């Protein structure tokens, strides 16, 4: 198998390269205004998010569970393990008659170094009506597994596109 050399995009002013993010991932507090909409309604609105930053991935935003509209998060089937953060539990997101099964996840008992994720929830932005960061619409990370949020603030290339599985 031939290995391709990855050519990171050079960040411009005010941008970050996901290739400068660490592995294992780092948690960073954010005061950016994050809004999530589903079913034509705002289901979460906060300036108290944390971003998980990992090499080759756009940031994943985790919001306090209390930032979500009551009743919008319900337990869903499925579990997964992150080699760094621990066991994830999935949540379905519901609003105004719309239901997106297993469209969010949380770490109820995160492993050492990731305790700040307890009582926080991340969503797959591509499964919502919209997600915005400081008013900018988020593009979902490519692929059907990763939940990164792409804004003009970050440059790639991003893991998730065809051919990036081995990154």
C-alpha positions as a printed NumPy array, in Angstrom:
array([[  0.   ,   0.   ,   0.   ],
       [  1.442,   3.325,  -1.042],
       [  1.452,   6.007,   1.644],
       [  0.479,   9.495,   0.559],
       [  2.179,  12.498,   2.051],
       [ -0.391,  14.745,   3.674],
       [ -0.05 ,  18.4  ,   2.733],
       [ -1.643,  20.533,   5.453],
       [ -3.302,  23.73 ,   4.293],
       [ -1.438,  26.774,   5.557],
       [ -3.701,  28.692,   7.971],
       [ -4.399,  32.33 ,   7.268],
       [ -4.876,  35.099,   9.823],
       [ -7.292,  34.011,  12.558],
       [ -7.269,  30.387,  11.399],
       [ -6.013,  27.152,  12.934],
       [ -4.68 ,  24.066,  11.164],
       [ -6.067,  20.783,  12.442],
       [ -2.567,  19.444,  11.813],
       [ -1.325,  21.604,  14.69 ],
       [ -3.796,  19.934,  17.082],
       [ -2.309,  17.293,  19.406],
       [ -2.76 ,  13.561,  19.736],
       [ -3.93 ,  12.585,  22.307],
       [ -6.621,  15.252,  21.99 ],
       [ -6.731,  18.427,  24.07 ],
       [ -9.789,  20.029,  25.653],
       [-10.091,  23.79 ,  25.318],
       [-12.754,  26.044,  26.814],
       [-14.665,  28.222,  24.375],
       [-16.77 ,  31.301,  24.94 ],
       [-17.989,  31.317,  21.336],
       [-21.755,  31.511,  20.918],
       [-22.978,  28.043,  19.899],
       [-26.557,  27.493,  18.708],
       [-28.078,  24.19 ,  17.586],
       [-31.426,  23.972,  15.747],
       [-33.577,  20.942,  15.028],
       [-37.185,  20.714,  13.92 ],
       [-37.202,  24.433,  13.218],
       [-36.446,  25.33 ,  16.831],
       [-33.414,  26.187,  18.945],
       [-32.596,  23.155,  21.071],
       [-29.303,  24.458,  22.535],
       [-27.809,  27.904,  22.992],
       [-24.67 ,  28.589,  25.03 ],
       [-21.394,  30.436,  25.389],
       [-20.11 ,  27.674,  27.708],
       [-18.731,  25.035,  25.351],
       [-15.512,  23.078,  25.257],
       [-13.745,  22.071,  22.071],
       [-11.927,  18.766,  21.723],
       [ -8.974,  19.265,  19.408],
       [ -7.299,  16.241,  17.814],
       [ -4.804,  15.966,  14.956],
       [ -6.521,  15.9  ,  11.535],
       [-10.015,  16.438,  12.987],
       [-12.073,  19.623,  13.034],
       [-13.015,  20.618,  16.593],
       [-15.873,  18.787,  18.282],
       [-17.965,  21.107,  20.446],
       [-19.329,  19.724,  23.72 ],
       [-22.116,  21.74 ,  25.351],
       [-23.396,  21.482,  28.905],
       [-26.392,  19.176,  29.086],
       [-28.222,  22.106,  30.737],
       [-27.806,  24.161,  27.529],
       [-30.228,  21.806,  25.757],
       [-33.966,  22.367,  25.735],
       [-35.671,  20.048,  28.267],
       [-36.78 ,  16.82 ,  26.611],
       [-34.593,  17.268,  23.517],
       [-32.109,  14.549,  24.53 ],
       [-33.225,  10.975,  25.135],
       [-31.092,   7.852,  25.656],
       [-30.362,   5.864,  22.487],
       [-28.994,   2.411,  21.807],
       [-25.304,   1.969,  21.235],
       [-21.978,   2.536,  22.874],
       [-18.479,   3.135,  21.614],
       [-15.04 ,   3.472,  23.133],
       [-12.569,   6.266,  22.526],
       [ -9.022,   5.227,  23.332],
       [ -8.556,   8.524,  25.177],
       [-11.93 ,   9.682,  26.517],
       [-13.544,   6.378,  27.502],
       [-16.973,   4.906,  26.849],
       [-19.464,   7.078,  25.002],
       [-23.225,   6.788,  25.407],
       [-25.497,   7.885,  22.568],
       [-28.526,  10.137,  22.664],
       [-31.34 ,  10.761,  20.234],
       [-32.208,  14.39 ,  19.612],
       [-35.892,  15.316,  19.366],
       [-37.737,  18.558,  18.661],
       [-41.16 ,  19.415,  17.229],
       [-41.952,  15.958,  15.947],
       [-38.505,  15.356,  14.479],
       [-36.244,  12.654,  15.893],
       [-32.612,  12.038,  14.981],
       [-31.622,   8.702,  16.497],
       [-28.153,   8.471,  18.059],
       [-27.276,  11.943,  16.746],
       [-25.511,  13.007,  19.957],
       [-23.133,  11.449,  22.436],
       [-21.752,  11.983,  25.91 ],
       [-19.088,  10.51 ,  28.176],
       [-20.887,   9.779,  31.477],
       [-17.635,   8.723,  33.199],
       [-14.756,  10.071,  31.089],
       [-11.289,   8.735,  31.66 ],
       [ -8.504,  10.642,  33.399],
       [ -7.636,  13.904,  31.711],
       [-11.082,  14.244,  30.116],
       [-13.225,  14.741,  33.22 ],
       [-14.38 ,  18.102,  31.869],
       [-16.536,  16.225,  29.34 ],
       [-18.785,  14.792,  32.053],
       [-22.282,  16.312,  31.818],
       [-21.531,  17.649,  28.325],
       [-23.033,  16.565,  25.003],
       [-21.754,  16.681,  21.423],
       [-23.95 ,  16.403,  18.319],
       [-23.332,  15.394,  14.726],
       [-23.826,  18.762,  13.018],
       [-24.93 ,  17.152,   9.753],
       [-27.895,  15.554,  11.535],
       [-29.243,  18.877,  12.84 ],
       [-31.106,  21.616,  10.921],
       [-28.135,  23.837,  11.689],
       [-25.294,  24.433,  14.088],
       [-23.639,  27.827,  14.309],
       [-20.53 ,  29.155,  16.031],
       [-20.579,  32.92 ,  16.562],
       [-23.276,  33.102,  13.874],
       [-21.318,  31.136,  11.259],
       [-22.972,  28.008,   9.87 ],
       [-21.005,  24.841,  10.586],
       [-20.179,  22.277,   7.908],
       [-20.055,  18.688,   9.182],
       [-16.834,  16.703,   9.11 ],
       [-16.82 ,  14.311,   6.14 ],
       [-17.771,  10.686,   6.701],
       [-20.454,   9.11 ,   8.817],
       [-18.539,   8.496,  12.049],
       [-16.771,  11.694,  13.074],
       [-18.567,  14.662,  14.589],
       [-16.243,  17.568,  13.858],
       [-17.511,  21.093,  13.219],
       [-15.895,  22.88 ,  10.272],
       [-15.926,  26.673,  10.226],
       [-13.81 ,  29.224,   8.37 ],
       [-11.584,  29.267,  11.465],
       [-10.097,  25.809,  10.758],
       [ -8.233,  24.379,   7.776],
       [ -7.401,  20.766,   6.88 ],
       [ -7.365,  18.493,   5.075],
       [ -9.762,  16.742,   7.46 ],
       [ -9.986,  13.093,   8.38 ],
       [-13.187,  11.506,   7.098],
       [-12.845,  11.988,   3.357],
       [-12.324,   8.87 ,   1.223],
       [ -8.761,   7.595,   1.615],
       [ -8.188,   9.114,   5.059],
       [ -9.072,   6.107,   7.216],
       [ -5.418,   5.366,   8.013],
       [ -4.55 ,   8.875,   9.177]])
